[in-house]
Amino acid sequence: MSTVRRRWISAYATFALFTVLAGQFWRNLLGWWGFGVVAGVVLVGAVILIIRVRPPWVWRRVPKSTLVFLLLAMLSIAWSFYPGASALGVAITLATSVTAIALVLCLSWTRLVRCLGGAIKWVLGLSLAFELWVAIFVGGPLLPNFPDFEVTGEKLPMAFYWSRGLLFDGGPIEGIVASRNLLGMVALLGLIVFCAMLAAGSVRRAAGIGWIVTAGAVLLLTRSATVILVGVLVAVAFGFAMWARRVGADRRARVYWTAGGALVASIALLVVFRGRLLELFGKSEDLTGRFDIWNAVISLASERPWFGWGWVGYWVPWAEPFEGLAVRKGVTYLQAHNAWLDVWLQLGIVGLLAFASIVIGALWRSWFLAVDRPMDATGRPLPHSAAALVPLLVLVALIGQSLAESRILVESGWVLLIAVAWSTKRRQWEHEPLPAEPVPIPASRVRPPEVAP
């Protein structure tokens, strides 16, 4: 592959990952129609990428659970309570899946991580520049260019604003993604990727440290309690993975027993000291209205428990029963704030099992990829790599976020989940070589067919 072609592929991958990480940036900047054009460019680019690269396809290296989930989502249009909205949601999910699969099949994991790091740099850098511009030249909250709500003379809820302009007050900041929770998650992913790249020596030391500091600063400025707790979960997973690496495969039972005990103890402490923890993070007793949303979703899901109301991804506000389902202080929320409840609502228990299969399978493979010592072609052990930890830590971050947000089902969350699931499945069969591409035969060596007498 030529250098120019590799650069174009990397540029496309970075742009695609930036778009799924910062979809709200395009919607606030260009409106829904403008965002649709950008999303269309990303989808067309994914199709062209597959056609031009022509990656080998091996059925054994495909995680079947993802295909089962997508098939179930498509079939749900038949029994959906809102078939039009379901058709739209399925189309968006399929387009997002095609983009993710194209990136996994056409780029090595190392290149994909580098492109993800590049996309995160753009999001963090533009977010800080944007917040600085708002703080200096606007001096207060800033509305989107194309609001999807009615702007009246009444005071609008702060959730409607693109930025609150609080950079000089120490935050919270929302950045170009218009949400401190989403920006905080991007910063956390940046910490994972930048630390891995620095440890692997794939980035200059000064640049690597600089971006780690930038990601950490953005995370603190978001003041996102959700992402901070997810960060603690990622740190714990990292600690257990390094411990498992050190003790080796024969003595990991102690690691697993300790991890199970820590999980039980953590749940007990959360139950006992829930009030103090909520006060520490500035949250209300109902987790900023999440309990009300969860109760409403559970009640609705119980009416269609097995196959759900129909897949839609993010809720559509014009369709029943989503209209008015989750309203808090004048703000209509278009998600269950819990991905597992969201899947149960939309695809029922059957869909929940399919989704759990994707997550558990990817977590299982990413764990052993992170802790098992790699082997060379002759079977000799190689040193552990920092890059092998990235799938595990990214997936742990997504799982932690899924307990308070439904982001794992759409845009960047779904792309990263599919990327981890497919890449770890491919790594699982690395000892089995891919089929070689057919070698073209020069025309001068092709003998004309003999003519029968």
VOBAFI-982463 format. One record per residue (C-alpha): residue in three letters; x, y, z. Coordinates in steps of 0.001 Angstrom, whole numbers, plus 524288, in hexadecimal, padded with zeros to 5 digits. Layout:
fidren|xx|yy|zz
ala|X|Y|Z
...
END
This chain:
fidren|xx|yy|zz
met|80000|80000|80000
ser|805A9|80D2C|7FBFB
thr|808C6|817A3|805FF
val|7FED4|82111|8001A
arg|7F41C|816DD|800DA
arg|7F76C|813B8|80EF5
arg|7F6B2|8221F|81254
trp|7E969|8238C|80BE7
ile|7E442|817B8|81347
ser|7E973|81D0A|82021
ala|7E395|82A6A|81D39
tyr|7D657|8245C|81A5F
ala|7D6DD|81BEA|826A5
thr|7DA48|827B0|82F0C
phe|7CF31|82FAB|82918
ala|7C577|82488|82AE4
leu|7C95B|82293|8391A
phe|7C8C8|8313F|83B90
thr|7BB0D|83185|835EB
val|7B5F4|82699|83EA1
leu|7BCAD|82C79|84A85
ala|7B7AC|83A34|847D4
gly|7AAE7|83843|840A2
gln|7A471|842F2|8489B
phe|7AEE1|84C6C|843DF
trp|7AA5C|84AA1|835D2
arg|79BFE|84B74|839C0
asn|79E08|8580B|84166
leu|7A69A|85DE1|836D6
leu|79F54|859B9|82A7B
gly|79212|854F8|82F1B
trp|78C3E|84784|82CF2
trp|78CC0|84899|81E15
gly|79AFF|84C87|81E76
phe|79DFC|84182|827CA
gly|79708|8383D|81E8A
val|7A01F|83C63|8138D
val|7AC24|83A2A|81C1A
ala|7A706|82CEB|82078
gly|7A453|82962|8124F
val|7B257|82CBE|80EAF
val|7B741|823E4|81993
leu|7AE89|8189D|81525
val|7B25A|81A0D|806C7
gly|7C08E|81A93|80AF2
ala|7BEFA|80DD6|81275
val|7B927|80709|806A6
ile|7C3E8|80C35|7FDAD
leu|7CE1D|807FD|80798
ile|7C91C|7FA02|80789
ile|7C846|7F9AD|7F8AE
arg|7D5F9|7FF10|7F6AE
val|7DD04|7F778|8015C
arg|7D539|7EAEE|7FF68
pro|7D899|7E541|80CC3
pro|7D813|7D660|80DE6
trp|7CBBD|7D10E|81433
val|7CC95|7C526|81CF8
trp|7BFD0|7C0F8|8231E
arg|7C6A7|7BB3B|82EF8
arg|7CC26|7C8A2|8324A
val|7BED2|7CF2E|832C1
pro|7B830|7D0C0|84025
lys|7AAE6|7CAC9|83D3C
ser|7A454|7D1A7|848B2
thr|7A560|7DED3|841C5
leu|79EA1|7D966|835B8
val|793F1|7D34B|83E0C
phe|7917C|7E04E|844BC
leu|790D4|7E7A9|837D7
leu|787D0|7DD65|831F6
leu|77ED5|7DE52|83DB9
ala|77E9C|7ED23|83C96
met|77AA7|7EC1B|82E47
leu|77024|7E1F8|83119
ser|76A9B|7EA86|83BF1
ile|76506|7F3A3|831A1
ala|75AA0|7E921|82F60
trp|7554D|7E9F5|83D44
ser|75979|7F7DF|84067
phe|74FA2|80107|846B0
tyr|755C4|80BC5|83E36
pro|75A22|80523|83180
gly|75E27|811B8|82AA9
ala|766F4|815DD|835D9
ser|76C33|807FE|836D8
ala|76FC1|807CE|82876
leu|7772D|8148A|82A42
gly|77DEF|80F9B|83697
val|781CB|802C7|83039
ala|78756|809FC|82469
ile|78FA4|812A3|82D38
thr|79466|806F1|83517
leu|797ED|7FF7A|828BF
ala|79F33|80B40|82338
thr|7A6C8|80CB8|82FEF
ser|7A9CF|7FE24|82FF1
val|7AEBA|7FE6E|821E6
thr|7B7E2|8099B|82570
ala|7BD26|8025D|83141
ile|7BF00|7F5A1|829D0
ala|7C5D4|7FC91|81E98
leu|7CF88|802A2|82813
val|7D251|7F597|82EAE
leu|7D3E1|7EDE8|82214
cys|7DC0C|7F7E3|81ABA
leu|7E501|7FCDC|82581
ser|7EDC0|7F599|82EE8
trp|7EA99|7F76C|83D3F
thr|7F6AD|7FFD8|83F07
arg|7F2BF|8090C|833FE
leu|7E4C5|80978|838EF
val|7E966|80D84|8467A
arg|7F21E|817FC|8409A
cys|7E6AA|81D53|838B6
leu|7DE1A|81CF4|844DB
gly|7E889|82499|84C01
gly|7E8CC|82E89|840F2
ala|7DA00|83022|84161
ile|7DA59|831E7|8501F
lys|7E4DB|83C50|84EC7
trp|7DC27|843E7|84572
val|7D085|842F7|84EC0
leu|7D856|8472C|85AAC
gly|7DFD0|851E1|853A6
leu|7D3CB|857B2|84D1E
ser|7CC2B|856B8|859D4
leu|7D626|85E98|86169
ala|7D72E|8689A|8566F
phe|7C85A|86968|85586
glu|7C69B|86B37|86431
leu|7D137|875A6|86447
trp|7CA84|87CDC|85917
val|7BD47|87C4E|85FFE
ala|7C322|880F4|86CDC
ile|7CA37|88C84|86685
phe|7C12D|89119|85BB0
val|7B3AD|88C70|8600B
gly|7B552|88D81|86EB0
gly|7A9C3|884C7|871A3
pro|7A1C2|87938|86CD1
leu|7A18E|876B3|85E26
leu|79657|87074|856A5
pro|79888|86749|84B02
asn|79877|86CF3|83D44
phe|78CCD|86471|839B8
pro|784EE|861C9|84614
asp|77B2C|8569F|84535
phe|77283|85D3B|84F45
glu|76A78|869A2|84FA0
val|77202|87571|8547C
thr|768EC|87E67|85C19
gly|76AA5|889D5|86523
glu|76988|880DB|870DD
lys|77599|87BE0|877B8
leu|77A06|86F56|87151
pro|77F5F|863AB|878E0
met|78E39|8638F|878DE
ala|78E15|8561F|8725A
phe|7897C|85CD7|865CB
tyr|795E6|864E0|8647D
trp|7A1C4|860FE|85C93
ser|7AAD1|86670|866FD
arg|7A89F|86D12|87409
gly|7B4EE|8752E|872AB
leu|7BA78|87126|87FDC
leu|7C895|86E6F|87C0D
phe|7CE09|879AB|88427
asp|7C59E|8752F|88FA1
gly|7CBF8|867CE|88F77
gly|7C0C5|86116|88866
pro|7B90C|8593A|88627
ile|7BC13|85A20|877C5
glu|7B4C6|85348|86CCA
gly|7BE21|85554|86170
ile|7BA18|8538D|8535C
val|7B216|84766|856F5
ala|7A8CB|84FB6|85F48
ser|7A903|8464C|86ACA
arg|7B272|8455C|87610
asn|7AFD9|836C5|87773
leu|7B30C|8343A|8691D
leu|7BEED|83D26|8695F
gly|7C399|836B6|875DA
met|7C252|8295B|86F78
val|7CA4E|82DD9|863C8
ala|7D4AF|832DA|86D31
leu|7D4C9|825CC|87469
leu|7D663|81E72|8679A
gly|7E156|827E8|86476
leu|7E849|82485|87120
ile|7E777|8160F|86DB0
val|7EC47|817C0|85FC9
phe|7F6CB|821F1|86287
cys|7FC74|81A4E|86DFF
ala|7FCF5|80DE8|865BB
met|80384|814FF|85A72
leu|80D71|81B37|86392
ala|81074|80E26|86A16
ala|811F3|807AD|85CC8
gly|81B3F|81253|85838
ser|812BE|81579|84C68
val|81256|823F8|84FA4
arg|81C8D|82DBA|853B8
arg|81DCB|82E9B|86263
ala|81B15|83D38|8634B
ala|80F3A|83C6E|85A5F
gly|80A01|83071|8616A
ile|80B32|836B3|86ECC
gly|8053C|84344|8699E
trp|7F91B|83C75|8648D
ile|7F7C5|8347D|8710C
val|7F7E5|84116|878E8
thr|7EE17|8472C|86F71
ala|7E4CC|83BA7|87085
gly|7E5EF|83BAB|87F58
ala|7E356|84A4C|88003
val|7D753|8492B|8774E
leu|7D237|83DE7|87F88
leu|7D378|8460B|88BE9
leu|7CD4F|85203|88587
thr|7C14E|84A28|88187
arg|7BEB0|846E5|88FD0
ser|7B799|83AC2|88B25
ala|7B50A|831FA|896D1
thr|7B0D3|8270B|88DB0
val|7BD8C|8270A|8861C
ile|7C5D3|8286A|89255
leu|7BF9E|81C0D|897D9
val|7C1A5|81551|88ABC
gly|7CFDB|819A0|88B50
val|7D14A|81322|89893
leu|7CB9A|806B1|892B9
val|7D56A|80757|88783
ala|7E0A5|8094D|89117
val|7DC4E|7FD63|898E3
ala|7DB72|7F52E|88C76
phe|7E914|7F9B4|888A7
gly|7EE56|7F5C8|89605
phe|7E878|7E82E|89559
ala|7ED64|7E64C|8876A
met|7FB4C|7E9DD|88B43
trp|7FA61|7E0D3|89700
ala|7F5A0|7D5B0|88E53
arg|800E4|7D823|88505
arg|80AB6|7D749|89014
val|805D1|7CAD5|8967F
gly|80449|7C359|889BB
ala|7F99F|7BA5F|884C4
asp|7FBEA|7AFC4|88F01
arg|7F96F|7B85F|89AF4
arg|7EE48|7C123|896C1
ala|7E40C|7BB00|89F8A
arg|7E7F2|7C470|8AA5D
val|7E5ED|7CFD8|8A110
tyr|7D841|7CB53|89D8F
trp|7D438|7C8C5|8AB9D
thr|7D962|7D60F|8AFC1
ala|7D248|7DCB2|8A47D
gly|7C581|7D5F1|8A848
gly|7C727|7D9E4|8B673
ala|7CA50|7E7E7|8B2AE
leu|7BE0F|7E864|8AA40
val|7B550|7E38A|8B543
ala|7BBAA|7ECDA|8BEF9
ser|7BA2B|7F85D|8B5A1
ile|7ABB3|7F5AB|8B3BB
ala|7A9C2|7F4B1|8C277
leu|7B0E8|8018A|8C4C4
leu|7A8DE|80848|8BA31
val|79C59|803C8|8C0BC
val|7A0A2|807A3|8CE6B
phe|7A70C|814AC|8CB34
arg|79EC1|81880|8BF8F
gly|79A1F|82517|8C5CA
arg|7A7B2|829DB|8C92D
leu|7AD09|8265A|8BBD9
leu|7A212|82DA9|8B514
glu|7A4A1|83971|8BDA2
leu|7B330|838A4|8BAAC
phe|7B0B4|838E5|8ABFD
gly|7A608|84313|8ACD1
lys|79B2D|839EA|8A895
ser|78D3D|83985|8AD77
glu|78778|82D91|8B420
asp|780CB|82982|8A771
leu|78D97|82A7F|89F9C
thr|78929|836B8|8985B
gly|77C08|830EF|894DB
arg|78148|823DD|8903F
phe|77900|81C06|899D3
asp|76C95|821E9|89421
ile|77123|81EEE|88646
trp|774F3|8110E|889E1
asn|767E4|80E81|89069
ala|76098|81392|8848A
val|768C2|80B27|87B56
ile|76735|7FEFC|883AE
ser|7588E|800DF|88444
leu|757BB|8027A|8758E
ala|760F1|7F734|8728E
ser|758E2|7EE3C|87B36
glu|74D6D|7EFD5|871EB
arg|7555A|7E964|866EF
pro|75FAD|7E1CF|86E61
trp|76478|7D7D2|86462
phe|76662|7DEFD|85779
gly|764B1|7ED30|85B73
trp|75E38|7F8AC|854B4
gly|76740|7F8DA|848EA
trp|77529|7FD72|8469D
val|77753|80BFD|84504
gly|78498|80EC5|84B3E
tyr|7837A|81C65|850EB
trp|7753E|81F66|853A7
val|76D76|82762|849EF
pro|7658E|831FC|850C2
trp|75A42|831E0|846FF
ala|756A1|82387|848E7
glu|74EDA|81D49|853A8
pro|7522B|818F3|85DFA
phe|75EAA|82137|85E63
glu|757C7|82E5C|85DFF
gly|757DA|83333|86BFA
leu|75D8A|8267C|87141
ala|76995|82CD8|87767
val|767BB|83B4C|87A52
arg|76F12|84249|8851A
lys|76EC5|850F9|887B6
gly|769C3|853D0|87A13
val|773F7|84B4D|8735A
thr|76FB2|83F56|86B92
tyr|779C9|83487|86C72
leu|77A81|82B20|860F9
gln|780E2|81FA1|867AF
ala|77EA6|816D2|87361
his|78B8D|81B1C|879A3
asn|78EB2|80CA4|87A7D
ala|7920F|804F4|86E45
trp|78D7C|7F807|873E6
leu|78000|7FD53|8771E
asp|77FA9|803D7|869C4
val|7823E|7F6FA|862C8
trp|777F9|7F022|86B17
leu|76E29|7FAC7|867A2
gln|770EC|7FA1A|8590A
leu|77437|7EBC2|8568C
gly|76F6F|7E4F3|862CA
ile|77625|7DA0F|86A2D
val|77A2B|7D381|85D6B
gly|7812F|7DFBF|858F6
leu|7872B|7E186|8666C
leu|78D19|7D3EB|8658E
ala|79294|7D6F3|8580C
phe|7985F|7E3C9|85CC9
ala|79E18|7DD47|868E0
ser|7A44B|7D311|8600F
ile|7AB42|7DDCC|85870
val|7B056|7E464|864C0
ile|7B405|7D825|86C5D
gly|7BA97|7D1C4|860A8
ala|7C279|7DDFC|85DC4
leu|7C614|7DF83|86C2A
trp|7CA6D|7D150|86D17
arg|7D323|7D243|86116
ser|7D8A1|7DFA0|8647E
trp|7DC31|7DAF9|8723E
phe|7E45A|7CF8B|86D71
leu|7EA19|7D7DC|862A8
ala|7EE83|7E15D|86D33
val|7F410|7D794|876FC
asp|7F90B|7CBFD|86EE4
arg|806E3|7CCBA|869E0
pro|8072B|7CD7C|85B01
met|80E77|7C34D|85315
asp|81665|7C474|846AA
ala|814E4|7BBAA|83AC6
thr|81D6D|7B130|840FD
gly|815E4|7B0F8|84DC5
arg|81FD4|7B86B|855DF
pro|81A61|7C271|85FA5
leu|81BB2|7D0E3|85CA2
pro|81B65|7DC7C|8660A
his|80E31|7E202|869C5
ser|80A13|7EE07|8621E
ala|80334|7FA34|866D7
ala|7FA43|7FA04|85ADE
ala|7F46E|7ED10|85F68
leu|7EE67|7F41D|86B15
val|7E6ED|7FDFC|862DA
pro|7DB63|7F539|85ED9
leu|7D928|7F0FF|86CF3
leu|7D9DA|7FEA7|872C9
val|7D17C|804C9|8680D
leu|7C73D|7FA2E|869C5
val|7C73F|7FB9D|8789B
ala|7C51D|80A3B|876BD
leu|7B9AE|807A6|86D89
ile|7B396|7FDD6|876F6
gly|7B4F0|80740|8824F
gln|7AED5|8122A|87A5E
ser|7A3BA|80924|8761B
leu|79E95|808A4|88411
ala|79B7D|81736|883EF
glu|79AC1|81A87|87566
ser|795FE|81382|86919
arg|7A14C|8187E|860E6
ile|7A69B|80AE0|85E5A
leu|79AFD|8088B|8554B
val|79D87|813FF|84C1F
glu|7A859|81B70|84527
ser|7B5A8|81A44|84BCC
gly|7B12E|81077|855FA
trp|7AC0F|806E5|84BCD
val|7B7C8|808D0|842C2
leu|7C16B|8061C|84DC7
leu|7B9A7|7FA5E|8529D
ile|7B966|7F471|844F1
ala|7C7C9|7F7B8|84301
val|7CBC7|7F0CB|84F8D
ala|7C2DA|7E528|84CFB
trp|7C79A|7E312|83F04
ser|7D5FF|7E610|84127
thr|7D73D|7DCF9|84CE1
lys|7D04D|7D235|8455B
arg|7DA01|7D3BF|83A3D
arg|7E56B|7D376|843BA
gln|7DFEA|7C6F8|8498C
trp|7E323|7BFEE|83CC7
glu|7EFF9|7C692|83988
his|7F705|7B98A|8390A
glu|7EE54|7B5FC|82D94
pro|7F35A|7BD8B|821A6
leu|7E9EA|7C520|8195F
pro|7E7ED|7C057|80B76
ala|7F19D|7C657|8021E
glu|7EC99|7CFF8|7F81F
pro|7ECC4|7CADD|7EA26
val|7F913|7CED2|7E2DF
pro|7F641|7D486|7D553
ile|7FCF4|7CD5D|7CA2C
pro|803D4|7D600|7C00E
ala|7FD10|7D612|7B2E3
ser|80996|7D1C9|7AC27
arg|8096E|7C50E|7B3B8
val|7FB50|7C1BA|7B0B0
arg|7FA99|7B76B|7A60E
pro|7EF22|7B841|79CAF
pro|7E5A1|7ACFB|79DA3
glu|7E7E3|7A20F|79407
val|7DD98|7A0A5|7899E
ala|7D7BF|79334|788BE
pro|7D94B|78CD5|77B66
END
